[in-house]
Amino acid sequence: MNDLLKKKCVSCEGGMTPFDISKIHEYQKKVDGWDILKNNKQIFFLEKKFVFKNFIESQNFINQVGKISEEEGHHPDIQFGWGYAKINITTHAIEGLSENDFILAAKIDQIFNV
């Protein structure tokens, strides 16, 4: 079992240093298929696209992601439609990635793989 699944996101109001690239790659190995990307401000984020058979499966998945996000107090950016969902995760308060992002990614994967 992934050790990230046992953890809870910790509230972040800033003041923390975002992960450097070596720490990002270390944590990337703990989640399944999440891409590491940079936005136009050069801020790292996680991204993953999920594929479904139809719209209602996409919507049900997103509703479950919303529930987990509320429980963790960490909220991703979500796009979804017929047969797909795309999720981006970053810690906005520190403009980068933290352990919280990987915890949420692992818990989202767990929802998808059930």
N, C-alpha and C positions, 0 to 999 in steps of 0.2 A: 504494500500500500504506500502511496505517495505521502511523505511526511508533511507536505503542504496541506493535505486534506484535514489534518489534525489541528491546524493552526487557525487563528481568527485574525482578520485584518485589524490593524491597530490604527486608531484615528491619527491623521496626519494634518497638521495645520501649517506645515512648512518647517523650515529650520533644519531639516534633515538633508543630507547629501544624497542625490540620486545615485543609483548604481553606476559604476564605470563599466566599460564594455566587457572586461573580463568577468566581472560579477554577473552581468547580464547573461553571458554565455554559460556560466556555471548553472544559473537558475533555469535557463532555457532547456537544459537537459532534463529537468524535472517535470516539464509539461509537454503535451503531445501535439506537435504540428503547429505551434504558434510561431508566426514570423516576427522577427524584430525589424522594425522600420523606423524611419525618422520623418517627422512632418516638416513643413516648410520653415519652421523655426528651429530645425535641427534637434527636436526633442524626441527621444526614443519612445516607442509605444509597441505593444503587442497587438497582433492582428491575426484573426482566424476566420475562415469562411466555413460555414456548416451547410450541408445540403440535405434537403428533405423531399419527400414525395409530393407534397402539395402545400398550399397556403396554411391550412389549419395546423399541420405539424410544425411549421415554422413559428406560427403564432403561439402555440402551446409551449414550445421551447423557450421563446422569448419571455413568456409569462413566468416560467420557472427561473430563468436567468434574473428577471426582475426581483423575484422573491429572495433568491440567494444574495443579490446585490444589496437589498435592503437589510437583510440579516447581517451582512458583513460591513455595512456602512461604506461601501466602495462601489462606485457606479460607473459602468462602462458606457461607451458610445455604441449605439446599436443601429444597424440598418437591416431591414428584413422585408421580404416580399414572398411571392409565390415560389416555394421550393428552396429558399435560401435564408440565411442570416449571416451577417458579417459583424463581428464584434471587435472593437478597439479598446484597449485598456492602457491607461497610464495614470500616474499620480500627478494631477494638475498642480497641486500645492507646491511640489518640488520640481516641476517641469522635467520629469524623467520617470524612470522605473524604480520601484522599490519592491520589497518582498510582498507587500499587499497585492501588487498586480499579478504576481505569480500564484499567490494563494487563490485569488479569484479565478484565474485561468484554470487552475487544477479543479476547482469546484464546478466550473462550467463544463469542463470535459467530463466530469463524473455524471452530470445531468445528461449529457449527450450520449454517453456510453451505457446508460441503464437500459 
